[in-house]
Amino acid sequence: MKVKNKIILALDLMQMKPAIQLLNEISEEINTLKIGYPLVLSQGLESIKKIKEKYDFKIIADFKVADIPETNRRIADLTFKSGADAIIVHGFVGKDSVQACSDTAQKYEGEIFLLTEMSHPGARQFIQNVSLDITRMGVEMGIKNFVAPSTRLDRLEKIRSIAGEDSFIISPGVGVQGGKPSETLKFADSLIVGRSIYAADNPQKALQSIIKSIEL
């Protein structure tokens, strides 16, 4: 997945009108969105299709899928039918559940991103203890796309070392949560940025500021 300016916008708004207004402002600067539950639960899965029809964005569905294989398969099927290009999948549920999503993605010529470790403080309590094992499992399964936190660079570095240089890592937690763009990109391929852009008084200016900080 080629990510323009190495930035993925986390579009966590809850209404289509402000979402479209935001995308109108910044669509020249980025080409990839991460759309999660806030927009989809309030506006329906068709919100993905509407955005795909209006813009030339790649869309990663951030549903953090974490269920038994059959349920995962159904969730992934609905997601790709809606027009998503990729889906984020939790790894702690095990190989069979991840494989169900991977198989469905292949059917639609889509991709999965394996979530290894989350960016919030609570991730230290449980998931951090198994995140490196999750990464190893992904490598053994032939998965190339991973999600790892920008808020803990030591963890991001370890996940990169296991995933390998030919893997593609996207990293949440940049901006409001404390992750630094240039530091994160030492180990990740792309940044996931949400509130620092969509909650800014001038989203376009905020985005351009992040882009400049990467280029320096």
Backbone bond lengths (Angstrom), bond angles and torsions (degrees), N, CA, C in turn:
res aa  C-N    CA-C-N  psi(-1)  N-CA   C-N-CA  omega(-1)  CA-C   N-CA-C  phi
1 M - - - 1.461 - - 1.529 109.23 -
2 K 1.316 116.77 121.09 1.457 121.13 179.48 1.528 109.62 -90.54
3 V 1.330 115.43 117.65 1.462 121.79 -175.99 1.521 109.66 -105.97
4 K 1.308 116.67 114.44 1.459 121.75 -178.59 1.521 110.96 -64.76
5 N 1.317 116.49 131.84 1.469 123.91 179.79 1.533 113.15 59.06
6 K 1.334 115.91 14.67 1.476 122.15 176.24 1.524 113.03 59.81
7 I 1.342 116.85 26.41 1.459 120.87 -179.01 1.521 110.63 -126.10
8 I 1.332 115.35 128.11 1.457 122.86 173.24 1.522 107.17 -109.31
9 L 1.321 117.17 124.55 1.458 120.07 178.52 1.522 110.16 -83.49
10 A 1.332 116.42 124.44 1.458 121.53 172.24 1.523 107.51 -83.18
11 L 1.326 116.06 102.10 1.458 121.56 -173.89 1.532 108.96 -88.04
12 D 1.327 115.97 77.92 1.457 121.29 -174.67 1.527 112.91 -97.97
13 L 1.326 115.79 31.54 1.460 120.30 173.90 1.523 108.86 -79.62
14 M 1.344 116.31 165.45 1.461 119.31 -174.24 1.522 114.01 -115.11
15 Q 1.328 117.11 2.08 1.456 121.13 178.65 1.521 109.54 -134.07
16 M 1.330 116.64 145.58 1.453 120.59 -176.68 1.532 112.58 -69.47
17 K 1.326 117.84 -37.55 1.459 119.67 -175.47 1.528 112.09 -60.51
18 P 1.354 119.73 -53.59 1.467 118.70 177.37 1.527 112.67 -65.17
19 A 1.336 117.07 -29.71 1.461 119.93 177.68 1.525 110.24 -64.65
20 I 1.321 116.53 -45.44 1.470 120.90 179.24 1.524 110.72 -65.56
21 Q 1.329 116.82 -40.40 1.468 120.21 178.24 1.522 110.70 -60.12
22 L 1.312 115.94 -42.10 1.462 120.80 178.78 1.526 110.74 -64.64
23 L 1.317 116.86 -46.65 1.460 120.61 -178.28 1.524 111.66 -64.27
24 N 1.325 116.65 -33.20 1.470 119.85 176.09 1.530 111.15 -61.51
25 E 1.322 115.99 -33.92 1.461 121.01 -178.10 1.520 113.19 -75.29
26 I 1.326 116.81 -34.04 1.470 119.08 -168.59 1.531 114.32 -118.61
27 S 1.324 117.75 5.16 1.462 120.46 -173.91 1.527 113.31 -64.56
28 E 1.329 117.90 -18.86 1.462 120.10 178.40 1.529 111.81 -79.34
29 E 1.322 116.86 -19.25 1.463 120.88 -173.28 1.531 113.96 -96.44
30 I 1.335 117.35 -24.66 1.460 120.48 -176.57 1.530 110.24 -133.55
31 N 1.332 115.80 163.18 1.467 119.11 178.08 1.532 113.00 -133.20
32 T 1.350 116.54 7.86 1.464 119.80 -175.92 1.522 110.72 -136.44
33 L 1.338 115.86 133.61 1.455 122.32 177.90 1.517 110.08 -120.56
34 K 1.325 115.10 149.08 1.464 121.81 168.57 1.518 106.61 -112.25
35 I 1.311 116.56 114.63 1.464 121.42 -178.53 1.514 108.79 -112.15
36 G 1.335 115.59 125.13 1.454 120.52 -177.32 1.510 113.07 -116.57
37 Y 1.319 115.36 -157.60 1.456 121.01 -174.12 1.526 115.20 -64.98
38 P 1.340 121.19 -36.27 1.459 118.78 -176.98 1.531 113.59 -52.48
39 L 1.320 117.44 -49.44 1.465 120.25 -178.96 1.527 111.44 -74.41
40 V 1.329 117.47 -43.45 1.461 120.55 -174.45 1.527 112.24 -70.17
41 L 1.330 117.75 -38.28 1.463 119.70 179.39 1.523 111.92 -71.69
42 S 1.328 116.99 -29.22 1.469 119.27 -179.81 1.526 112.44 -88.22
43 Q 1.338 116.92 -29.43 1.463 120.51 -174.77 1.533 114.15 -117.88
44 G 1.321 116.82 -6.86 1.451 120.32 178.84 1.526 112.88 90.27
45 L 1.339 115.32 162.10 1.461 120.23 179.09 1.518 112.25 -61.57
46 E 1.334 116.17 -24.63 1.468 118.96 179.72 1.522 112.25 -64.11
47 S 1.330 117.24 -15.15 1.469 119.28 176.92 1.521 110.62 -61.85
48 I 1.330 117.34 -34.13 1.467 120.41 176.47 1.514 109.77 -64.50
49 K 1.324 115.88 -46.37 1.463 120.59 -178.94 1.528 111.26 -62.67
50 K 1.327 117.10 -40.31 1.466 120.90 -179.85 1.525 111.12 -62.63
51 I 1.313 116.41 -42.25 1.466 120.13 179.56 1.519 110.35 -67.89
52 K 1.323 117.01 -41.25 1.467 120.57 178.59 1.525 111.74 -62.34
53 E 1.310 116.71 -36.06 1.463 120.97 -179.92 1.521 112.48 -71.25
54 K 1.325 116.18 -29.61 1.465 120.75 -175.21 1.526 112.62 -91.34
55 Y 1.344 117.07 -31.33 1.464 120.95 -174.83 1.530 110.48 -130.40
56 D 1.300 114.75 162.71 1.464 121.30 177.90 1.527 109.85 -97.15
57 F 1.338 116.21 55.79 1.458 121.34 -179.98 1.529 110.80 -98.18
58 K 1.329 115.99 145.15 1.444 121.62 163.16 1.532 106.26 -83.35
59 I 1.322 116.57 137.17 1.462 119.90 -176.86 1.524 110.82 -121.92
60 I 1.338 114.51 123.47 1.456 122.00 173.30 1.527 107.45 -100.48
61 A 1.312 116.86 118.41 1.466 121.17 179.05 1.523 109.00 -82.41
62 D 1.317 115.47 113.34 1.467 120.57 -177.37 1.527 109.12 -91.22
63 F 1.335 115.75 75.25 1.455 120.23 -179.30 1.521 111.98 -102.09
64 K 1.342 116.68 -1.83 1.471 121.03 177.73 1.531 110.39 40.65
65 V 1.315 115.03 56.45 1.459 121.53 -172.58 1.530 109.92 -61.77
66 A 1.333 116.16 129.30 1.477 120.63 -173.59 1.517 110.53 -152.34
67 D 1.327 116.04 72.59 1.466 119.24 -179.07 1.522 109.09 -143.70
68 I 1.321 116.92 -171.40 1.455 120.83 177.69 1.533 108.96 -68.27
69 P 1.325 118.27 159.89 1.471 119.90 -174.50 1.528 114.81 -52.77
70 E 1.343 118.39 -45.51 1.458 119.90 -176.44 1.525 111.39 -63.93
71 T 1.316 116.95 -41.64 1.467 120.04 178.09 1.524 110.42 -67.10
72 N 1.328 116.56 -43.33 1.469 120.13 176.14 1.523 111.05 -56.14
73 R 1.322 116.01 -43.00 1.466 120.78 -179.02 1.527 110.67 -60.68
74 R 1.305 116.74 -42.51 1.465 120.41 -178.93 1.526 111.38 -68.52
75 I 1.331 115.92 -41.33 1.471 119.70 177.95 1.519 110.24 -61.81
76 A 1.327 116.62 -46.70 1.458 120.53 -179.77 1.517 111.35 -63.10
77 D 1.325 116.99 -40.06 1.462 121.27 179.93 1.531 110.93 -60.54
78 L 1.310 117.04 -48.03 1.465 121.04 178.93 1.526 111.00 -63.25
79 T 1.313 115.68 -38.68 1.467 120.52 -178.32 1.522 111.61 -64.23
80 F 1.320 116.76 -47.58 1.463 119.50 -179.49 1.527 111.82 -70.96
81 K 1.312 117.80 -31.58 1.463 120.43 175.42 1.527 111.07 -63.64
82 S 1.331 116.39 -29.53 1.467 120.56 -179.44 1.526 112.47 -74.13
83 G 1.337 116.58 -12.15 1.463 119.92 178.43 1.512 114.99 112.82
84 A 1.327 118.19 -0.42 1.464 120.21 178.81 1.528 110.65 -64.94
85 D 1.312 115.38 147.92 1.465 121.33 178.93 1.523 112.31 -93.72
86 A 1.330 115.79 -22.67 1.463 120.81 -178.69 1.518 109.25 -155.15
87 I 1.334 115.50 162.84 1.459 120.83 179.13 1.526 108.88 -138.63
88 I 1.333 116.60 140.25 1.458 121.92 177.65 1.526 109.30 -89.09
89 V 1.340 115.48 131.39 1.458 122.37 -173.25 1.527 109.62 -125.96
90 H 1.323 117.36 133.07 1.459 121.40 174.54 1.528 109.88 -70.97
91 G 1.335 115.51 141.86 1.450 119.97 179.12 1.505 115.04 -94.53
92 F 1.348 117.81 -18.78 1.465 119.64 -173.33 1.524 112.65 -67.88
93 V 1.332 117.54 -14.86 1.469 120.24 -179.73 1.530 111.81 -78.86
94 G 1.320 117.75 -9.88 1.451 120.50 173.79 1.516 115.29 104.97
95 K 1.327 113.54 167.55 1.463 121.79 -172.62 1.522 113.09 -59.32
96 D 1.339 117.49 -43.47 1.467 119.13 -174.85 1.525 112.28 -64.27
97 S 1.336 116.57 -38.13 1.466 120.09 179.22 1.523 111.72 -70.85
98 V 1.325 116.38 -38.76 1.467 120.30 176.71 1.522 109.94 -66.27
99 Q 1.329 116.65 -41.66 1.465 120.89 -178.95 1.524 111.64 -61.83
100 A 1.318 117.08 -35.20 1.465 120.96 178.58 1.532 110.78 -60.61
101 C 1.319 116.51 -41.05 1.468 120.62 177.73 1.525 111.00 -70.33
102 S 1.323 115.63 -40.48 1.456 120.06 -179.78 1.524 111.49 -63.18
103 D 1.321 116.42 -42.93 1.464 120.53 178.82 1.525 111.23 -62.93
104 T 1.324 116.09 -40.97 1.467 119.99 179.29 1.518 111.13 -67.25
105 A 1.320 116.32 -40.75 1.468 120.18 177.86 1.527 110.95 -58.75
106 Q 1.307 116.62 -43.82 1.467 120.63 -179.82 1.521 111.29 -61.39
107 K 1.322 116.61 -35.42 1.468 121.06 179.40 1.534 110.92 -61.24
108 Y 1.324 116.50 -32.58 1.462 121.65 -179.34 1.532 112.54 -101.44
109 E 1.328 116.02 7.97 1.468 121.36 -175.68 1.525 110.89 58.11
110 G 1.337 115.05 35.76 1.452 121.46 177.58 1.518 111.14 -104.16
111 E 1.330 115.72 -169.79 1.457 121.41 -177.37 1.519 110.27 -132.50
112 I 1.337 116.43 159.75 1.463 120.61 168.73 1.530 108.57 -119.35
113 F 1.327 114.81 150.27 1.460 122.28 172.01 1.522 106.65 -115.46
114 L 1.320 116.85 122.91 1.453 121.72 -179.04 1.527 109.52 -86.11
115 L 1.316 115.63 119.65 1.467 121.18 179.13 1.523 109.31 -81.25
116 T 1.326 115.96 116.43 1.463 120.89 -177.57 1.524 111.78 -93.51
117 E 1.336 115.77 -48.09 1.471 120.83 -176.94 1.513 108.47 -152.29
118 M 1.323 117.22 137.63 1.458 121.70 -177.19 1.527 111.01 -87.72
119 S 1.332 115.61 168.47 1.467 120.56 -169.34 1.528 114.42 -95.26
120 H 1.326 118.25 -12.18 1.468 120.62 -175.22 1.532 110.68 -83.24
121 P 1.339 118.47 161.64 1.474 121.40 -178.00 1.527 113.60 -57.37
122 G 1.322 117.41 -36.32 1.458 120.55 -177.72 1.519 114.22 -63.42
123 A 1.338 117.13 -16.59 1.465 120.04 179.66 1.519 111.82 -62.98
124 R 1.334 116.71 -22.84 1.468 120.37 179.53 1.525 111.51 -67.61
125 Q 1.323 116.58 -24.96 1.462 120.14 -172.04 1.527 112.70 -69.21
126 F 1.325 117.38 -43.22 1.456 119.81 -176.40 1.530 113.49 -129.38
127 I 1.327 116.59 -57.68 1.463 118.87 -168.39 1.531 112.76 -67.68
128 Q 1.336 117.62 -29.22 1.461 119.17 179.46 1.528 111.72 -59.96
129 N 1.325 115.90 -31.16 1.465 120.23 -178.21 1.527 113.03 -65.80
130 V 1.328 116.87 -20.55 1.469 119.37 -177.11 1.533 112.49 -122.06
131 S 1.328 117.94 2.60 1.469 120.03 -173.15 1.527 113.24 -62.84
132 L 1.314 117.10 -36.09 1.464 119.05 179.14 1.523 110.72 -70.92
133 D 1.331 116.93 -35.44 1.462 120.52 175.03 1.532 110.65 -65.79
134 I 1.323 116.21 -38.31 1.467 120.46 176.84 1.527 109.88 -61.00
135 T 1.330 115.61 -42.98 1.466 119.96 178.82 1.525 110.94 -61.82
136 R 1.316 116.30 -44.86 1.469 120.03 178.80 1.522 111.20 -61.13
137 M 1.320 116.19 -41.17 1.461 120.14 177.49 1.523 110.59 -59.86
138 G 1.336 115.81 -44.29 1.463 120.16 179.20 1.514 112.22 -60.10
139 V 1.320 116.30 -43.15 1.473 120.77 178.63 1.521 109.93 -61.73
140 E 1.334 117.13 -44.43 1.461 121.59 179.55 1.523 111.59 -62.77
141 M 1.334 116.76 -30.14 1.464 121.42 179.64 1.525 112.41 -82.99
142 G 1.324 116.63 -7.32 1.458 120.02 -178.77 1.511 114.13 85.61
143 I 1.327 116.86 14.46 1.471 120.92 178.53 1.525 109.54 -75.04
144 K 1.318 116.19 139.13 1.460 121.53 -177.49 1.531 113.22 -111.72
145 N 1.330 117.23 -17.99 1.466 120.87 -176.40 1.524 111.16 -106.54
146 F 1.325 116.43 129.70 1.458 121.40 -177.22 1.530 110.99 -134.05
147 V 1.338 115.47 156.90 1.466 122.97 172.79 1.519 107.27 -117.68
148 A 1.349 116.45 128.09 1.467 121.18 -178.89 1.529 108.86 -146.48
149 P 1.339 118.30 151.21 1.466 122.07 -167.60 1.528 115.82 -78.90
150 S 1.328 115.00 137.60 1.469 119.93 173.62 1.521 111.26 -83.47
151 T 1.327 116.79 -13.83 1.466 121.46 -176.72 1.528 112.62 -78.48
152 R 1.324 116.94 -13.40 1.468 121.29 177.03 1.523 107.80 -135.22
153 L 1.310 115.25 89.23 1.463 120.42 -173.93 1.523 112.66 -62.94
154 D 1.329 117.01 -31.01 1.460 118.88 178.52 1.522 110.96 -64.30
155 R 1.326 116.82 -37.53 1.455 121.34 177.33 1.524 110.59 -71.16
156 L 1.313 116.26 -42.16 1.462 121.37 178.64 1.524 110.27 -59.76
157 E 1.315 115.96 -42.39 1.468 120.07 179.56 1.529 111.17 -63.56
158 K 1.334 116.90 -41.84 1.462 120.40 179.80 1.531 111.13 -65.86
159 I 1.317 115.31 -40.57 1.464 119.36 179.36 1.525 110.06 -65.12
160 R 1.324 117.30 -40.54 1.461 121.07 176.25 1.526 110.86 -61.18
161 S 1.319 117.23 -42.30 1.464 120.21 -177.43 1.520 111.35 -63.24
162 I 1.328 116.52 -32.90 1.465 120.51 178.66 1.526 111.17 -80.93
163 A 1.335 115.94 -43.15 1.469 120.28 -177.39 1.524 111.75 -67.61
164 G 1.338 116.22 -30.91 1.457 120.15 178.74 1.517 112.90 94.90
165 E 1.305 115.47 158.79 1.469 120.85 -175.98 1.523 113.10 -70.11
166 D 1.348 117.00 -20.35 1.454 119.07 -179.55 1.525 112.51 -88.00
167 S 1.334 116.91 -0.03 1.462 120.53 176.19 1.528 109.90 -81.86
168 F 1.334 115.66 165.31 1.469 121.66 179.42 1.523 107.75 -118.65
169 I 1.337 116.34 113.71 1.464 121.65 -176.02 1.515 110.41 -111.50
170 I 1.330 115.72 126.60 1.459 120.77 172.87 1.527 107.23 -107.88
171 S 1.336 116.07 143.78 1.459 119.31 -167.75 1.522 112.78 -129.97
172 P 1.345 117.83 115.30 1.463 122.06 176.19 1.520 111.87 -87.70
173 G 1.336 114.61 165.15 1.459 120.38 177.03 1.510 113.65 103.31
174 V 1.326 117.14 4.00 1.466 120.78 179.94 1.528 109.45 -76.38
175 G 1.328 116.36 136.11 1.463 120.32 175.37 1.510 112.67 97.37
176 V 1.327 116.89 -110.97 1.465 122.05 -174.18 1.529 111.85 -57.03
177 Q 1.324 117.68 -38.88 1.461 120.59 -178.96 1.529 113.22 -78.42
178 G 1.333 116.43 -11.00 1.459 119.15 173.29 1.514 116.48 113.78
179 G 1.324 117.94 -10.31 1.456 120.49 179.73 1.516 112.56 -67.08
180 K 1.330 117.87 139.58 1.468 123.15 -178.26 1.533 109.83 -100.64
181 P 1.334 117.89 127.14 1.470 120.76 -175.60 1.521 114.76 -53.52
182 S 1.318 117.60 -56.02 1.460 120.03 -174.58 1.526 111.81 -66.07
183 E 1.334 117.88 -36.80 1.460 121.15 178.53 1.532 110.48 -67.70
184 T 1.316 116.38 -41.03 1.461 120.67 -179.48 1.521 111.51 -63.05
185 L 1.324 116.49 -39.21 1.456 120.49 -176.60 1.528 113.76 -73.05
186 K 1.317 117.28 -1.81 1.466 119.70 171.08 1.526 110.00 -69.19
187 F 1.342 116.28 -25.70 1.461 121.18 -175.91 1.527 113.39 -124.47
188 A 1.318 117.42 -20.70 1.468 121.58 -179.29 1.527 110.18 -107.89
189 D 1.324 115.10 161.53 1.464 120.53 179.18 1.518 112.48 -95.32
190 S 1.327 116.26 -23.52 1.455 119.51 -177.96 1.521 110.46 -153.58
191 L 1.319 116.01 148.44 1.460 123.16 179.92 1.525 110.12 -97.21
192 I 1.323 116.08 143.15 1.461 121.42 169.58 1.517 106.77 -105.95
193 V 1.331 116.15 119.27 1.467 121.05 -176.81 1.526 108.85 -128.34
194 G 1.318 116.74 130.54 1.454 120.80 -179.63 1.507 113.58 -120.11
195 R 1.337 116.53 -87.50 1.463 121.33 -172.07 1.520 113.31 -59.41
196 S 1.327 118.05 -31.95 1.465 120.21 -179.69 1.522 111.41 -62.17
197 I 1.343 116.20 -21.00 1.467 120.43 177.44 1.520 110.69 -102.89
198 Y 1.343 117.60 -59.68 1.472 118.18 -170.62 1.526 113.62 -72.24
199 A 1.337 118.62 -21.16 1.462 120.93 178.38 1.534 112.36 -95.39
200 A 1.323 117.33 1.23 1.466 121.00 -179.33 1.524 110.50 -75.73
201 D 1.319 116.39 152.98 1.464 120.76 176.55 1.531 110.82 -61.84
202 N 1.329 115.26 -34.47 1.455 121.46 178.03 1.533 108.08 -131.08
203 P 1.332 117.96 88.88 1.465 121.19 -175.55 1.528 113.72 -56.94
204 Q 1.319 116.94 -39.89 1.460 119.66 -179.19 1.526 110.93 -63.65
205 K 1.314 116.39 -42.92 1.460 120.64 178.45 1.522 110.96 -65.80
206 A 1.334 117.20 -39.81 1.464 121.28 178.90 1.525 110.68 -63.30
207 L 1.325 116.07 -42.18 1.462 120.59 178.95 1.521 110.88 -64.57
208 Q 1.320 116.65 -45.03 1.458 120.06 -179.76 1.522 111.55 -63.53
209 S 1.335 116.19 -33.24 1.463 120.26 177.61 1.521 110.97 -64.54
210 I 1.340 116.52 -40.85 1.454 120.59 178.23 1.530 110.22 -65.44
211 I 1.319 116.12 -42.86 1.471 120.90 178.78 1.527 110.47 -59.36
212 K 1.316 117.30 -44.45 1.466 121.56 179.00 1.525 111.94 -63.31
213 S 1.334 116.17 -38.14 1.469 119.83 -179.87 1.522 110.84 -66.07
214 I 1.320 117.56 -29.48 1.452 121.97 177.61 1.517 110.22 -73.45
215 E 1.314 116.55 -37.80 1.459 121.63 -175.10 1.515 112.90 -74.39
216 L 1.341 116.85 -23.08 1.464 120.72 -177.06 1.539 111.31 -67.05
